[in-house]
Amino acid sequence: MTLVNVSDISAGLFITGALFILLFFSLLSFGILQMFKRKFRSGWFSFAGAIVSGVTFGIILDQWFV
């Protein structure tokens, strides 16, 4: 069993990751919910918001933490 040392992760990286994970998955689940309710337009906007937040998270990780 391999132990992972997470003490090297900064608080800023942890908070940024947690916020973007919450944002991404909430938009994704809201989009799925809207699709089941047959509100396709708001569902697609939620999916687009999830994609935009994922790309933004990648850019922020690349610029600030790498």
Phi and psi in degrees as GROMACS dihedral restraints (atoms count N, CA, C in turn):
[ dihedral_restraints ]
;  ai    aj    ak    al  type     phi  dphi    fc
    3     4     5     6     1   -98.6    20    10
    4     5     6     7     1   129.1    20    10
    6     7     8     9     1   -91.5    20    10
    7     8     9    10     1   139.0    20    10
    9    10    11    12     1  -110.1    20    10
   10    11    12    13     1   129.2    20    10
   12    13    14    15     1   -92.5    20    10
   13    14    15    16     1   109.1    20    10
   15    16    17    18     1   -98.1    20    10
   16    17    18    19     1     6.8    20    10
   18    19    20    21     1   -72.7    20    10
   19    20    21    22     1   -13.5    20    10
   21    22    23    24     1   -81.9    20    10
   22    23    24    25     1    -9.0    20    10
   24    25    26    27     1   -79.4    20    10
   25    26    27    28     1   127.9    20    10
   27    28    29    30     1   -73.9    20    10
   28    29    30    31     1   159.4    20    10
   30    31    32    33     1   -65.7    20    10
   31    32    33    34     1   -36.0    20    10
   33    34    35    36     1   -63.7    20    10
   34    35    36    37     1   -41.8    20    10
   36    37    38    39     1   -66.1    20    10
   37    38    39    40     1   -41.0    20    10
   39    40    41    42     1   -63.8    20    10
   40    41    42    43     1   -46.5    20    10
   42    43    44    45     1   -66.0    20    10
   43    44    45    46     1   -42.8    20    10
   45    46    47    48     1   -61.3    20    10
   46    47    48    49     1   -45.5    20    10
   48    49    50    51     1   -62.9    20    10
   49    50    51    52     1   -44.0    20    10
   51    52    53    54     1   -63.8    20    10
   52    53    54    55     1   -42.6    20    10
   54    55    56    57     1   -65.7    20    10
   55    56    57    58     1   -43.7    20    10
   57    58    59    60     1   -70.1    20    10
   58    59    60    61     1   -33.8    20    10
   60    61    62    63     1   -64.8    20    10
   61    62    63    64     1   -43.5    20    10
   63    64    65    66     1   -63.2    20    10
   64    65    66    67     1   -42.7    20    10
   66    67    68    69     1   -65.1    20    10
   67    68    69    70     1   -47.4    20    10
   69    70    71    72     1   -61.1    20    10
   70    71    72    73     1   -51.8    20    10
   72    73    74    75     1   -73.3    20    10
   73    74    75    76     1   -28.1    20    10
   75    76    77    78     1   -70.0    20    10
   76    77    78    79     1   -40.2    20    10
   78    79    80    81     1   -66.3    20    10
   79    80    81    82     1   -38.6    20    10
   81    82    83    84     1   -64.7    20    10
   82    83    84    85     1   -46.0    20    10
   84    85    86    87     1   -69.7    20    10
   85    86    87    88     1   -34.6    20    10
   87    88    89    90     1   -65.4    20    10
   88    89    90    91     1   -37.5    20    10
   90    91    92    93     1   -64.5    20    10
   91    92    93    94     1   -41.6    20    10
   93    94    95    96     1   -64.2    20    10
   94    95    96    97     1   -42.3    20    10
   96    97    98    99     1   -60.9    20    10
   97    98    99   100     1   -43.0    20    10
   99   100   101   102     1   -66.5    20    10
  100   101   102   103     1   -34.2    20    10
  102   103   104   105     1   -65.4    20    10
  103   104   105   106     1   -39.6    20    10
  105   106   107   108     1   -66.3    20    10
  106   107   108   109     1   -29.6    20    10
  108   109   110   111     1   -84.0    20    10
  109   110   111   112     1     5.0    20    10
  111   112   113   114     1    63.2    20    10
  112   113   114   115     1    30.1    20    10
  114   115   116   117     1  -105.3    20    10
  115   116   117   118     1    77.9    20    10
  117   118   119   120     1   -67.4    20    10
  118   119   120   121     1   -35.7    20    10
  120   121   122   123     1   -64.2    20    10
  121   122   123   124     1   -49.4    20    10
  123   124   125   126     1   -69.9    20    10
  124   125   126   127     1   -27.9    20    10
  126   127   128   129     1   -64.9    20    10
  127   128   129   130     1   -45.6    20    10
  129   130   131   132     1   -66.6    20    10
  130   131   132   133     1   -35.4    20    10
  132   133   134   135     1   -64.5    20    10
  133   134   135   136     1   -37.1    20    10
  135   136   137   138     1   -67.0    20    10
  136   137   138   139     1   -40.8    20    10
  138   139   140   141     1   -62.9    20    10
  139   140   141   142     1   -41.8    20    10
  141   142   143   144     1   -64.2    20    10
  142   143   144   145     1   -38.8    20    10
  144   145   146   147     1   -64.5    20    10
  145   146   147   148     1   -36.1    20    10
  147   148   149   150     1   -66.0    20    10
  148   149   150   151     1   -40.8    20    10
  150   151   152   153     1   -66.5    20    10
  151   152   153   154     1   -43.6    20    10
  153   154   155   156     1   -63.0    20    10
  154   155   156   157     1   -41.1    20    10
  156   157   158   159     1   -68.3    20    10
  157   158   159   160     1   -34.5    20    10
  159   160   161   162     1   -65.5    20    10
  160   161   162   163     1   -43.9    20    10
  162   163   164   165     1   -65.9    20    10
  163   164   165   166     1   -41.1    20    10
  165   166   167   168     1   -62.5    20    10
  166   167   168   169     1   -40.3    20    10
  168   169   170   171     1   -61.9    20    10
  169   170   171   172     1   -42.8    20    10
  171   172   173   174     1   -62.2    20    10
  172   173   174   175     1   -41.9    20    10
  174   175   176   177     1   -65.6    20    10
  175   176   177   178     1   -43.4    20    10
  177   178   179   180     1   -64.0    20    10
  178   179   180   181     1   -41.2    20    10
  180   181   182   183     1   -61.0    20    10
  181   182   183   184     1   -42.5    20    10
  183   184   185   186     1   -66.7    20    10
  184   185   186   187     1   -39.2    20    10
  186   187   188   189     1   -80.3    20    10
  187   188   189   190     1   -40.4    20    10
  189   190   191   192     1   -99.5    20    10
  190   191   192   193     1   -32.3    20    10
  192   193   194   195     1  -115.7    20    10
  193   194   195   196     1    -4.0    20    10
